[in-house]
Amino acid sequence: MSCARLFFFLSLGEMERGDFMLSPDKLARINELAKKKKTIGLTMEEAKEQTSLRKEYLEVFRSNMKKTIENVTVIDPEGKDITPDKVKRIKSNKFPN
């Protein structure tokens, strides 16, 4: 079985803007609502808030996953770039020479 190495980078601008994560307060609220739902249940307003927060969380997660995949370079054990063509095309469109 061969092993490939993966390399990916977030741009400095993405890190500075904090585009790659949900605020700690929102994450805490998601967990709080989940716990409350399991114990005593949620009011209609809390259920709507939970749905909205989950939607926002999934949007951030998907965006991060897309950015990660778009910035991956796959190198095989011989040192050859075996990055999928689709990812290479996305990179070339994103960073034209």
PyMOL commands that set and color helices and strands:
alter all, ss='L'
color gray80, all
select helices_A, chain A and resi 12-17+24-39+44-70+85-94
alter helices_A, ss='H'
color red, helices_A
select strands_A, chain A and resi 5-7+73-75
alter strands_A, ss='S'
color yellow, strands_A
deselect
rebuild
show_as cartoon
